[in-house]
Amino acid sequence: MRKKVTRELLTDADTDAFRLAVSWATKVGLPVKRVSDHQIKIAHFNLWPNTGSWNDDLSPRKQPGGFRTFQQAVLQWWQKEDTSSDISLEE
């Protein structure tokens, strides 16, 4: 069994795209974690910020539209989960 590694959300080597995605998620209070050098996860949503690729574990096919549609999907889910939340697509 592989040991889970706790990763820092940001490192000095991260790209602007990666920093933007993490910044947005933390700013609006989403439960974001880094799962690899190139991927973040918010609940069942996965994003590879450097390529703009993303998917949903509930439907693991690659989704179109890049970071913006990832934000929309996450916000739609989060607003169903937390009705007191008032978060936006601000970058």
C-alpha positions in Angstrom: 0.0 0.0 0.0 1.3 3.4 -1.0 1.9 6.0 1.7 -0.1 9.2 1.1 2.2 12.2 0.7 1.0 15.6 2.0 1.9 18.2 -0.5 2.2 22.0 -0.1 -0.4 23.8 -2.2 2.2 26.0 -3.8 5.9 25.8 -4.5 8.4 28.2 -6.0 8.4 26.1 -9.2 4.6 26.5 -9.9 3.4 28.3 -13.0 1.2 31.3 -13.1 -1.7 29.1 -14.2 -1.2 26.8 -11.2 -1.0 29.7 -8.8 -4.1 31.3 -10.3 -6.2 28.2 -9.8 -5.0 27.6 -6.2 -5.4 31.3 -5.4 -9.0 31.3 -6.7 -10.0 28.2 -4.8 -8.5 29.3 -1.5 -9.9 32.8 -1.9 -13.4 31.6 -2.1 -12.9 29.0 0.6 -13.1 25.8 -1.4 -11.6 22.5 0.0 -8.6 22.4 -2.4 -5.7 20.0 -2.2 -2.7 19.3 -4.3 -2.5 15.7 -5.5 0.6 15.9 -7.7 3.1 18.3 -9.1 0.6 19.2 -11.8 -2.9 18.5 -10.4 -5.2 20.0 -7.8 -8.4 18.4 -6.5 -11.6 20.1 -5.1 -13.9 17.3 -3.8 -14.5 15.1 -6.9 -13.2 17.6 -9.4 -9.6 17.4 -10.8 -7.8 20.2 -12.6 -4.4 20.2 -14.3 -4.0 24.0 -14.4 -1.0 24.1 -16.8 -3.0 22.4 -19.6 -6.5 23.5 -18.6 -7.6 19.9 -18.6 -10.1 18.8 -16.0 -12.6 16.1 -15.1 -15.1 15.0 -12.5 -14.6 11.7 -10.8 -18.3 11.1 -11.2 -17.8 11.3 -15.0 -14.1 10.8 -15.5 -14.0 11.8 -19.2 -11.9 14.8 -19.9 -14.1 17.9 -19.9 -13.8 20.8 -22.5 -13.5 24.4 -21.7 -10.4 24.8 -19.5 -10.2 26.6 -16.2 -13.3 28.7 -16.7 -15.6 25.8 -17.2 -13.9 24.0 -14.3 -14.7 27.0 -12.1 -18.4 27.0 -13.3 -18.7 23.2 -12.6 -17.1 23.5 -9.1 -19.2 26.6 -8.2 -22.4 24.8 -9.3 -21.5 21.9 -7.1 -20.4 24.0 -4.2 -23.5 26.1 -4.1 -25.6 23.0 -3.9 -23.4 21.8 -1.0 -23.2 25.1 0.9 -26.2 27.3 0.3 -24.7 30.0 2.6 -21.8 30.5 0.3 -21.6 33.4 -2.1 -18.6 32.7 -4.3 -17.9 33.9 -7.8 -15.7 33.3 -10.9 -13.4 36.1 -10.0 -9.8 35.4 -10.9 
